[in-house]
Amino acid sequence: MSILPKLLGLIAVALFVNVPMGFWRKSAHKYSVNWFLAIHLTVPLIILMRMGTGITYAAVPLLILAALIGQLLGSFCYRWADRTVLANQQRSNR
């Protein structure tokens, strides 16, 4: 199997696994244990998957970028959900 499908799959995993973690991170207090865990909990998984697929260290910047984008997407989803819930509460209080 070529390295490209493995790399793309690993990038997708790094991205999508970090979306719920970014959601969790946004709801945690900054610099708390939960905040720290939300950022770093997926790192061992991504490292083990990278080593298991035989992908070299050259892919690490792409994986970090994918994890960062996943974290940002999760935080955007949290803000959107928070705004939606707040708007619904304001409408029901009228």
N, C-alpha and C positions, 0 to 999 in steps of 0.2 A: 504494500500500500504506500502511496506517495505521502510525503510529509505535509503537503499543503492541506489535504482534508483533515488530517489530525490537528494541524495548527488552527485551522478555522473552527473546528469543533471545540478546541480548548479555549479559544478566544470567546466563542459563544457561551461556553459554560462559565467562564470568568465574568462575563457581562451579566448573564441572567441570574447567577447565584448571588451577585452583589446587589441586585435591585431590592429584594426584601431586606437586606442588611442596611442599605441606605435609608429605607423607610424606618427601620428600627433605630438607626443612628440619629435620625432627625427628631425622633420622639424622646431620646435620652438627653439627660443633662450633659452639657459639654464637659469633657475631661473626666467623666464618671467611668466606673467599671463597665457599665453597659455600653457606653459610647466607644470605649476602647475595644471591647469585644466585637461590636458591630463592624468596626473597621478591620480588625485583624483575624477574625475567626475563619474566614475563607482562605487565608493565605496558605496554611498547610495543605488544604485540599488541592489548591491550584498547583502547588509545588509537587505534591505526590503525583498528580495527573500528568504534569509536564515530564517528570522523571519516568513515569510508567509508559508514556508514549514515545520516549526517546527524543524529545525535542530539546534542542541545545539552549544554552544561555542567551543566544542571540534573540530569542523570542520573548525574553523577559520584559523588555520595554513595552511590547505590544500587549502582553498580559496585564501589566500594571495599568496601562491606558484603558483597557477593557474593564478592569475592576473599578477604576476611577469613574468611568462613564456610567457603569452600573450603579455605583453609589449615588452619583448625581441624579440619575433617573429615579431612584428610590426616594431621594429627598424631594424631588419635584412632585412625585406622586403623593407623598405625605402632605406637602403644602396644598396641593389641589384638593385632596380629600378633606383636609382641615378647613379649607375655605368653603367647600361644598357643605360640610356639616354645619359650619357657622351660619351660612346663608339660609339653610333649611331651618335652623333654630330661630333665626330672626323672623322668618316668614311665619312660623307657627306661633310666635309670641304676639303677632299683630291682632 
